């Protein structure tokens, strides 16, 4: 199965390719430049693997939530390729992407995972997951709220950009639970998720909409 991965909901433009069971990726921090580099980087991944677009079997991409423009870029590129090539797609939440990275560090460890990203406008995108018996299980839907509404009591491990500032004052100085504020959604996580879910959860791009979570638009 040949799949490409596209994730542009944050300042990182992350792209990947699954070919012959091997994953190759490229990622760069490029605020407001995703649209200028994404097609060239995708073409580079295919060229390095000796593949043509016509040989692709599907696309896995970041649905959001995240920066409006970034979410739209991933969706638009996925839509254009999927329609042109008549291939299915799989959309994955940006928050689930980060939770998967945390889970993969120790997949056999039972833990409650909180992911919280800065949503701007003094709000937080967040969701909770559970690692149980070697599986990552979603506990609630992606949501947006004021920082004080985020559940900071139950997690064993947390990650996301909201811990840089928005949630920092609510974290006690003697907090010992691991928190990674620097982790970003990436293409490898998308492709690892797709390896187990693409066949069962694939969709037609016409049946999918970006995951904005809220109606107000933030273009950063």
VOGU-3710 file (C-alpha; in Angstrom, 3 decimals, decimal comma):
1> xxxxxxxxxx> 0,000/0,000/0,000  1,301/3,420/-1,004  0,008/6,269/1,163  1,002/9,897/1,551  0,481/11,875/4,743  -0,218/15,605/5,072  -0,291/17,561/8,342  -0,230/21,378/8,317  -2,488/22,425/11,218  0,390/23,999/13,167
11> xxxxxxxxxx> 3,522/25,959/12,262  5,086/22,667/11,129  4,569/21,430/7,581  4,839/17,648/7,951  4,611/15,229/5,031  5,216/11,524/4,705  5,103/8,477/2,470  4,391/4,830/3,244  5,878/2,604/0,522  6,751/-1,087/0,724
21> xxxxxxxxxx> 6,067/-0,986/4,438  8,643/1,749/5,011  7,869/5,273/6,210  9,791/8,310/5,006  8,989/11,821/6,219  9,915/15,449/5,864  9,048/18,271/8,257  9,972/21,890/8,665  8,849/24,801/10,783  7,496/27,201/8,182
31> xxxxxxxxxx> 4,862/29,578/9,569  2,572/30,915/6,840  4,658/29,177/4,154  2,900/25,811/3,955  1,098/26,616/0,719  4,380/27,596/-0,938  6,294/24,423/-0,111  3,834/21,555/0,306  3,549/20,368/-3,303  7,294/20,570/-3,890
41> xxxxxxxxxx> 8,008/18,548/-0,738  5,425/15,923/-1,658  6,904/15,611/-5,115  10,330/15,153/-3,539  9,117/12,263/-1,378  7,592/10,516/-4,392  10,663/11,097/-6,550  12,993/9,704/-3,890  10,850/6,560/-3,703  10,594/6,220/-7,487
51> xxxxxxxxxx> 6,818/6,585/-7,387  4,328/8,436/-9,539  1,155/10,009/-8,157  -0,831/7,443/-10,148  0,658/4,708/-7,956  -0,787/6,111/-4,741  -3,502/4,103/-2,996  -4,681/6,776/-0,601  -4,017/9,835/1,540  -4,053/10,274/5,307
61> xxxxxxxxxx> -4,239/13,868/6,492  -4,638/16,064/9,542  -8,268/17,137/9,953  -7,580/19,772/12,603  -8,295/21,411/14,905  -5,603/23,999/14,430  -4,861/27,225/12,605  -7,640/27,826/10,075  -5,320/28,405/7,127  -3,175/25,389/7,936
71> xxxxxxxxxx> -6,170/23,085/8,287  -7,566/24,370/4,992  -4,273/23,780/3,166  -4,081/20,127/4,186  -7,717/19,614/3,253  -7,443/21,420/-0,089  -4,338/19,515/-1,192  -5,867/16,217/-0,077  -9,098/17,041/-1,865  -7,349/17,957/-5,107
81> xxxxxxxxxx> -5,216/14,829/-5,181  -7,980/12,491/-4,053  -10,374/13,712/-6,726  -7,760/13,741/-9,478  -6,504/10,249/-8,648  -9,860/8,786/-7,500  -8,345/7,469/-4,257  -9,773/7,255/-0,712  -8,633/9,280/2,274  -8,421/9,033/6,046
91> xxxxxxxxxx> -8,701/12,129/8,231  -7,069/12,090/11,674  -7,480/14,630/14,453  -4,455/16,775/15,223  -4,935/16,011/18,922  -5,114/12,265/18,292  -1,895/12,558/16,289  -0,066/13,951/19,327  -1,694/11,419/21,662  -0,472/8,637/19,365
101> xxxxxxxxxx> 3,095/9,895/19,640  2,861/9,826/23,440  1,291/6,350/23,323  3,979/4,962/21,022  6,759/5,839/23,458  5,480/3,052/25,724  2,463/1,303/24,173  2,165/-1,247/26,968  1,913/1,352/29,729  -1,592/2,030/31,050
111> xxxxxxxxxx> -2,048/5,798/31,154  -4,503/8,667/30,870  -3,277/11,126/28,223  -4,337/14,776/27,959  -3,591/16,725/24,782  -4,097/20,499/24,857  -3,097/22,910/22,104  -3,223/26,685/22,020  -6,353/27,689/20,089  -5,632/31,439/20,299
121> xxxxxxxxxx> -8,311/33,868/21,538  -7,427/32,688/25,085  -8,861/29,245/24,362  -7,580/25,672/24,251  -8,240/22,755/21,919  -8,154/19,622/24,040  -9,118/15,966/24,286  -8,366/12,985/26,526  -7,222/9,498/25,602  -6,448/6,269/27,427
131> xxxxxxxxxx> -3,698/3,784/26,691  -5,146/0,394/27,598  -3,933/-3,100/26,728  -1,775/-1,865/23,874  -4,494/0,317/22,337  -5,080/4,065/22,266  -8,696/4,791/23,176  -10,368/8,177/22,815  -12,242/9,272/25,952  -13,977/12,363/24,576
141> xxxxxxxxxx> -14,353/14,439/21,440  -12,030/17,282/20,496  -13,314/20,459/22,087  -12,444/24,101/22,614  -12,791/25,928/25,918  -11,277/28,490/28,229  -8,163/27,197/30,030  -9,915/26,790/33,374  -12,350/24,277/31,841  -9,575/21,856/30,849
151> xxxxxxxxxx> -9,467/18,719/33,005  -6,027/18,830/34,610  -6,816/16,436/37,450  -6,893/13,031/35,818  -3,992/12,842/33,389  -0,879/10,718/33,815  0,868/12,301/30,832  0,087/15,528/28,995  1,305/17,295/25,880  0,543/20,229/23,623
161> xxxxxxxxxx> 1,363/23,864/23,028  -1,215/25,119/25,543  1,184/24,122/28,319  3,613/26,836/27,252  1,412/29,681/28,508  -2,348/29,169/28,696  -2,262/26,258/31,147  1,045/26,994/32,826  -0,376/28,963/35,743  -2,738/26,103/36,580
171> xxxxxxxxxx> 0,122/23,595/36,836  1,641/23,459/40,303  5,352/24,108/40,696  5,815/20,666/42,228  4,002/18,868/39,392  5,788/15,573/38,698  3,625/14,167/35,912  5,357/14,390/32,485  4,242/17,290/30,288  5,643/17,937/26,794
181> xxxxxxxxxx> 4,687/21,388/25,534  6,843/21,167/22,399  5,460/18,111/20,623  3,790/18,789/17,259  1,543/16,621/15,075  3,638/14,803/12,506  3,386/12,691/9,371  4,883/9,524/10,855  2,067/9,321/13,399  -0,486/9,702/10,612
191> xxxxxxxxxx> 1,019/6,832/8,651  1,368/4,590/11,689  -2,306/5,173/12,502  -3,234/4,545/8,873  -1,480/1,183/8,805  -4,101/-0,210/11,158  -7,107/1,923/10,245  -6,964/2,891/6,587  -8,682/-0,183/5,197  -11,541/-0,047/7,691
201> xxxxxxxxxx> -11,981/3,737/8,110  -11,144/5,162/4,674  -13,653/7,592/3,176  -14,413/9,498/0,027  -13,105/13,063/0,324  -16,600/14,303/-0,562  -17,868/12,903/2,740  -15,339/14,705/4,972  -15,122/18,231/6,329  -12,206/19,854/8,186
211> xxxxxxxxxx> -12,418/19,719/11,978  -12,530/23,318/13,147  -14,289/22,629/16,505  -15,432/26,234/16,720  -17,053/28,659/14,281  -14,781/31,639/14,958  -11,836/31,789/12,594  -8,206/32,344/13,587  -5,929/32,736/10,561  -2,565/32,454/12,348
//
